[in-house]
Amino acid sequence: MKKTAYLSLIAPFLKSVQSSNNQAVNEALNQIHLQNEDYEELRRSVTQYENFDMLSLAKETEGHEIMEFRRIAAYLYRKIGKYAESIVLSKQDEMYRVNPLFTISS
């Protein structure tokens, strides 16, 4: 089904078996969420089910026009220990907060 354009037709079935945390199922659903631009479902999927190629999905979402997908990419980079990439994405979107305990005052 992955090689056809009909992957979204089996989305209800894939969601019903995602609790098995199967890599192929997780990756298929993540692709469906990405194609449908459903960042809420993608975020839920990647936080609940971690058996998928995180680096590949991070690379796919880091340049997305919707900021929420770039935030997911930053989260995934952080999960796999690629902190520099996560920080770069967060800085680009100004999605960080300054800790007042670590600010330099004159």
C-alpha positions, 0 to 999 in steps of 0.5 A: 500500500505504501507504493500506491496512492491509496495509503490513506484509505487504510488509515483507520486500520493503521490507527487501530493497530498502532498500539503495537508500535510497529515501525512500518505502521508508525511510519505509514501513519506519520506520512499520512499525517504529514501529507494531510498537514495534520501536525496535531496527530503527527505530534501525538504519534511521534510522542506516543510511538517512538519506533520509526526513523526519527532522523528521516522524519525530522529532515522531512519536516524541518523545512515545512512551511507550517511552523508546527511541523518545524517544531516537531522536527526540533523535538525529534532532533533533540530526541536523537541527540542532535541538539545543534540542529534542534537549537538552529530550528528553534532559533529560526522560529524564535521558539525559545525562552530566555532563562532570567537566571542566566542573563548577563546584566551590566 
